[in-house]
Amino acid sequence: MRLSVRHTTKYRFREPVAHGIQRLRLTPKETQGQRILEWSMEYEGAHEQLSYDDQNFNHVTLVGVDEGTTEVVITCKGRVITEDNAGVIGQHAGHLPLWAFLGQTKLTKPGPKIKALITKVERSEDGMVDTLHDLSRVIRENVEYGTGTTRVTTTAEEAAEDGWGVCQDHAHIFIAAARSLDIPARYVSGYLMMNDRIEQEASHAWAEAHVDGLGWVGFDISNGISPDPRYVRVATGRDYSDAAPITGISFGAVTEDLSVDLAVEQQFEEQQQQ
């Protein structure tokens, strides 16, 4: 499937910025089942300083915020080809060893609530993939999807206790539980093309678990499926903080408003020829 993506993030500051720098993880990965045809980023109120691949093979761009600006606009756009591999990404790659994805982080550390959820998971005789799908089901049935109920700093255990969360929280709970079962797991940020619209609500998040014989396999807990060709993988990490689309610091200003516009649509032959 050929997908066209346009992602615009706009920051407004209450006062002019004296100095600022932001780390962007907004360039999709070249992985099994995903090929980047073209990708570009444009900036208003900021300028690119350097780029590199981090320990998770995420492509990172550092941008400096222009002195005195009160607004920064980052626009990403490009075209990606995706395939349907039933969520299977394959062998492990990156500078971090596989065992690094067994250790819990501040955001994933499980408590009594997550441990209780684990006891509800049915261990399938058909293999680990079915067991992990059941883990996804248990999380979805016990932690309802709801926006505005959590923050990027909300931990997996807090979301599980509240019984509410968004895709980020579902992914963190899944990761916490999988690691408790001695299964390496990681966080994925990216895009999902919803079939009924072009303008999307926000970027998406899901989880991947490492299964013997298959490698990394994706699980979208919020939607109860493994990623298909509608998904675009952008960044991965041990939790959200490793894969966050934009992080950074600024001096002399406070962020007053943040808005995100995202459009993802399938490209057909006639569109490509225009």
C-alpha positions as a printed NumPy array, in Angstrom:
array([[  0.   ,   0.   ,   0.   ],
       [  1.253,   3.488,  -0.879],
       [  0.517,   6.024,   1.849],
       [  0.881,   9.787,   1.739],
       [  1.567,  11.472,   5.09 ],
       [  1.51 ,  15.132,   6.1  ],
       [  2.184,  15.949,   9.766],
       [  2.299,  19.537,  11.053],
       [  3.15 ,  20.479,  14.644],
       [  2.782,  24.076,  15.796],
       [  4.105,  25.568,  19.046],
       [  3.149,  29.02 ,  20.297],
       [  5.155,  30.607,  23.099],
       [  3.89 ,  33.134,  25.607],
       [  7.121,  35.142,  25.359],
       [  9.904,  35.284,  22.725],
       [ 12.363,  32.395,  22.982],
       [ 15.895,  33.23 ,  24.11 ],
       [ 17.278,  29.795,  23.246],
       [ 15.813,  26.39 ,  22.509],
       [ 16.61 ,  23.01 ,  21.003],
       [ 14.304,  20.159,  20.036],
       [ 14.913,  16.514,  19.261],
       [ 12.675,  15.212,  16.464],
       [ 11.879,  11.561,  15.786],
       [  9.618,  12.178,  12.836],
       [ 11.269,  10.248,   9.989],
       [  9.796,   6.771,   9.338],
       [ 12.048,   3.713,   9.563],
       [ 13.156,   1.553,   6.657],
       [ 12.159,  -1.88 ,   7.974],
       [ 10.783,  -5.192,   6.783],
       [  7.466,  -4.388,   5.152],
       [  8.086,  -0.636,   4.97 ],
       [  9.962,   1.424,   2.375],
       [ 10.305,   5.214,   2.299],
       [  9.811,   6.694,  -1.178],
       [ 10.38 ,  10.278,  -0.1  ],
       [ 10.368,  12.275,   3.134],
       [ 11.068,  15.902,   3.945],
       [ 10.806,  18.277,   6.902],
       [ 10.293,  22.034,   6.807],
       [ 10.678,  24.503,   9.676],
       [  9.335,  27.926,  10.55 ],
       [ 10.934,  29.631,  13.556],
       [ 13.599,  26.913,  13.779],
       [ 16.566,  25.552,  11.837],
       [ 18.132,  22.106,  11.465],
       [ 21.456,  21.592,  13.236],
       [ 22.319,  17.916,  12.734],
       [ 20.851,  14.435,  12.373],
       [ 21.875,  10.956,  13.496],
       [ 20.557,   7.446,  14.192],
       [ 20.116,   6.678,  17.887],
       [ 20.564,   3.409,  19.813],
       [ 17.198,   2.13 ,  18.531],
       [ 17.996,   2.983,  14.897],
       [ 15.535,   5.891,  15.062],
       [ 16.467,   8.75 ,  12.764],
       [ 16.805,  11.821,  15.004],
       [ 16.972,  15.443,  13.837],
       [ 18.112,  18.205,  16.183],
       [ 16.699,  21.66 ,  15.459],
       [ 17.497,  24.946,  17.121],
       [ 14.682,  27.391,  17.891],
       [ 15.336,  30.806,  16.368],
       [ 16.075,  33.466,  18.955],
       [ 13.162,  35.809,  19.549],
       [ 10.534,  33.644,  17.864],
       [  7.085,  33.173,  19.398],
       [  5.963,  30.333,  17.111],
       [  7.578,  27.185,  15.713],
       [  6.   ,  25.134,  12.919],
       [  7.414,  21.737,  11.903],
       [  5.925,  20.175,   8.767],
       [  6.771,  16.605,   7.712],
       [  5.525,  15.09 ,   4.492],
       [  6.297,  12.123,   2.327],
       [  5.247,   8.847,   0.767],
       [  5.701,   5.36 ,   2.201],
       [  5.115,   1.862,   0.805],
       [  3.848,  -0.68 ,   3.342],
       [  3.191,  -4.432,   3.155],
       [  1.025,  -6.82 ,   5.133],
       [  3.262,  -9.125,   7.192],
       [  0.703,  -9.77 ,   9.942],
       [  2.646,  -7.435,  12.212],
       [  5.906,  -9.393,  11.939],
       [  8.961,  -7.114,  11.746],
       [ 11.563,  -9.86 ,  12.058],
       [ 15.   , -10.085,  13.592],
       [ 16.28 ,  -7.678,  16.192],
       [ 18.362,  -4.702,  15.049],
       [ 19.803,  -1.699,  16.831],
       [ 22.67 ,  -0.963,  19.161],
       [ 20.777,  -2.126,  22.257],
       [ 20.934,  -5.873,  22.995],
       [ 17.68 ,  -7.794,  23.114],
       [ 17.906,  -8.226,  26.902],
       [ 17.63 ,  -4.439,  27.288],
       [ 13.952,  -4.794,  26.414],
       [ 13.331,  -7.083,  29.387],
       [ 14.084,  -4.443,  32.019],
       [ 11.261,  -2.251,  33.293],
       [ 11.445,   1.548,  33.101],
       [  9.844,   4.248,  35.228],
       [  6.892,   4.348,  32.813],
       [  6.403,   0.566,  32.585],
       [  7.177,  -0.694,  36.098],
       [  4.24 ,  -2.948,  37.047],
       [  2.384,  -2.81 ,  40.33 ],
       [ -0.474,  -4.816,  41.876],
       [ -3.019,  -3.842,  39.194],
       [ -0.914,  -4.959,  36.228],
       [  0.101,  -8.133,  38.04 ],
       [ -3.601,  -8.857,  38.558],
       [ -4.271,  -8.335,  34.837],
       [ -1.554, -10.863,  33.988],
       [ -3.394, -13.552,  35.958],
       [ -6.4  , -13.15 ,  33.617],
       [ -4.392, -13.981,  30.488],
       [ -5.029, -17.391,  28.963],
       [ -1.813, -19.231,  28.07 ],
       [ -2.47 , -20.625,  24.607],
       [ -1.242, -24.069,  23.58 ],
       [ -0.997, -22.724,  20.014],
       [  1.981, -20.537,  20.834],
       [  3.148, -17.251,  22.284],
       [  1.485, -15.069,  19.635],
       [ -1.993, -16.214,  20.687],
       [ -1.088, -15.659,  24.343],
       [  0.045, -12.116,  23.571],
       [ -3.157, -11.422,  21.647],
       [ -5.066, -12.522,  24.737],
       [ -2.946, -10.172,  26.855],
       [ -3.967,  -7.399,  24.469],
       [ -7.622,  -8.378,  24.907],
       [ -7.386,  -8.359,  28.704],
       [ -5.859,  -4.879,  28.699],
       [ -8.463,  -3.532,  26.29 ],
       [-11.322,  -4.934,  28.35 ],
       [ -9.987,  -3.552,  31.637],
       [ -8.547,  -0.19 ,  30.537],
       [-11.061,   1.739,  28.482],
       [ -9.837,   4.03 ,  25.711],
       [-10.45 ,   7.663,  26.605],
       [ -8.693,  10.881,  25.605],
       [ -7.868,  13.613,  28.086],
       [ -7.573,  11.188,  30.991],
       [ -3.792,  10.695,  31.061],
       [ -0.569,  12.59 ,  30.258],
       [  2.698,  11.594,  28.598],
       [  4.126,  11.134,  32.114],
       [  1.368,   8.736,  33.237],
       [  2.808,   5.346,  34.145],
       [  1.419,   2.001,  33.042],
       [  0.382,   1.16 ,  36.601],
       [ -1.435,   4.502,  37.041],
       [ -3.419,   4.   ,  33.831],
       [ -4.259,   0.414,  34.809],
       [ -5.464,   1.58 ,  38.232],
       [ -7.626,   4.329,  36.727],
       [ -9.066,   2.01 ,  34.078],
       [ -8.7  ,   4.719,  31.411],
       [ -6.036,   5.611,  28.902],
       [ -5.011,   6.213,  25.31 ],
       [ -2.903,   4.142,  22.922],
       [  0.302,   5.179,  24.728],
       [ -1.04 ,   3.817,  28.019],
       [ -2.264,   0.581,  26.428],
       [  1.186,   0.06 ,  24.923],
       [  2.945,   0.72 ,  28.233],
       [  0.696,  -1.731,  30.104],
       [  1.296,  -4.402,  27.449],
       [  5.059,  -3.84 ,  27.648],
       [  5.019,  -4.004,  31.448],
       [  3.083,  -7.27 ,  31.411],
       [  5.132,  -8.888,  28.627],
       [  8.408,  -8.095,  30.38 ],
       [  6.986,  -9.553,  33.586],
       [  6.51 , -12.761,  31.587],
       [ 10.174, -12.617,  30.443],
       [  9.212, -11.531,  26.935],
       [ 11.229,  -8.642,  25.441],
       [  8.865,  -5.815,  24.507],
       [  9.181,  -2.304,  23.102],
       [  7.165,   0.818,  22.344],
       [  6.369,   1.982,  18.793],
       [  5.259,   5.442,  17.669],
       [  3.908,   6.053,  14.198],
       [  0.874,   6.725,  12.056],
       [ -2.351,   4.845,  11.386],
       [ -4.594,   5.545,   8.418],
       [ -8.188,   5.302,   9.592],
       [-10.394,   4.03 ,   6.773],
       [-13.172,   6.594,   7.245],
       [-11.077,   9.775,   7.103],
       [ -7.946,  11.475,   5.765],
       [ -7.468,  13.924,   8.636],
       [ -6.365,  11.87 ,  11.637],
       [ -6.792,  12.809,  15.29 ],
       [ -3.155,  12.256,  16.31 ],
       [ -0.142,  10.061,  15.794],
       [ -0.519,   6.495,  17.033],
       [  1.303,   4.12 ,  19.381],
       [  1.445,   0.353,  19.781],
       [  3.789,  -2.308,  21.137],
       [  6.028,  -5.053,  19.779],
       [  7.052,  -8.268,  21.52 ],
       [  9.947, -10.522,  20.551],
       [  8.723, -14.058,  19.822],
       [ 11.108, -16.98 ,  19.282],
       [ 11.153, -18.01 ,  15.63 ],
       [  9.454, -14.827,  14.4  ],
       [ 11.375, -11.928,  15.913],
       [  9.529,  -8.701,  16.679],
       [  5.74 ,  -8.874,  16.299],
       [  3.423,  -5.859,  16.6  ],
       [  0.273,  -5.586,  18.728],
       [ -2.075,  -2.604,  18.537],
       [ -3.793,  -3.012,  21.87 ],
       [ -6.232,  -0.111,  21.407],
       [ -7.643,  -1.629,  18.202],
       [ -7.182,  -5.307,  19.042],
       [ -5.164,  -6.219,  15.944],
       [ -1.624,  -6.64 ,  14.7  ],
       [ -0.455,  -3.749,  12.484],
       [ -1.372,  -4.061,   8.808],
       [ -0.442,  -1.934,   5.733],
       [ -2.313,   1.084,   7.155],
       [  0.422,   1.504,   9.797],
       [  3.629,   3.506,   9.395],
       [  6.405,   2.785,  11.913],
       [  8.379,   5.904,  12.851],
       [ 10.325,   5.245,  16.075],
       [ 10.811,   2.522,  18.693],
       [ 12.219,   2.357,  22.204],
       [ 11.962,   0.917,  25.685],
       [  9.027,   3.271,  26.373],
       [  7.495,   6.533,  25.141],
       [ 10.472,   8.641,  26.2  ],
       [ 12.722,   6.744,  23.747],
       [ 10.321,   7.161,  20.836],
       [  8.599,  10.507,  21.515],
       [  8.064,  12.453,  18.265],
       [  9.299,  15.752,  19.741],
       [ 11.226,  16.487,  22.927],
       [ 13.311,  19.471,  23.882],
       [ 13.958,  22.456,  26.082],
       [ 13.609,  26.222,  25.71 ],
       [ 14.815,  29.184,  27.736],
       [ 13.069,  32.493,  28.157],
       [  9.641,  31.197,  27.136],
       [  6.763,  28.998,  28.225],
       [  4.766,  26.933,  25.722],
       [  1.268,  28.368,  25.657],
       [ -0.344,  26.337,  22.914],
       [  0.436,  23.159,  20.965],
       [ -1.521,  21.915,  17.965],
       [ -1.018,  18.95 ,  15.648],
       [ -2.522,  18.374,  12.196],
       [ -2.1  ,  14.939,  10.652],
       [ -3.302,  13.603,   7.307],
       [ -2.701,  10.029,   6.128],
       [ -4.238,   8.709,   2.93 ],
       [ -3.755,   5.9  ,   0.454],
       [ -2.302,   6.848,  -2.909],
       [ -3.749,   5.252,  -6.021],
       [ -2.238,   5.093,  -9.512],
       [ -4.039,   8.158, -10.83 ],
       [ -2.873,  10.225,  -7.832],
       [  0.752,   9.231,  -8.408],
       [  0.631,  10.388, -12.027],
       [ -0.69 ,  13.867, -11.197]])
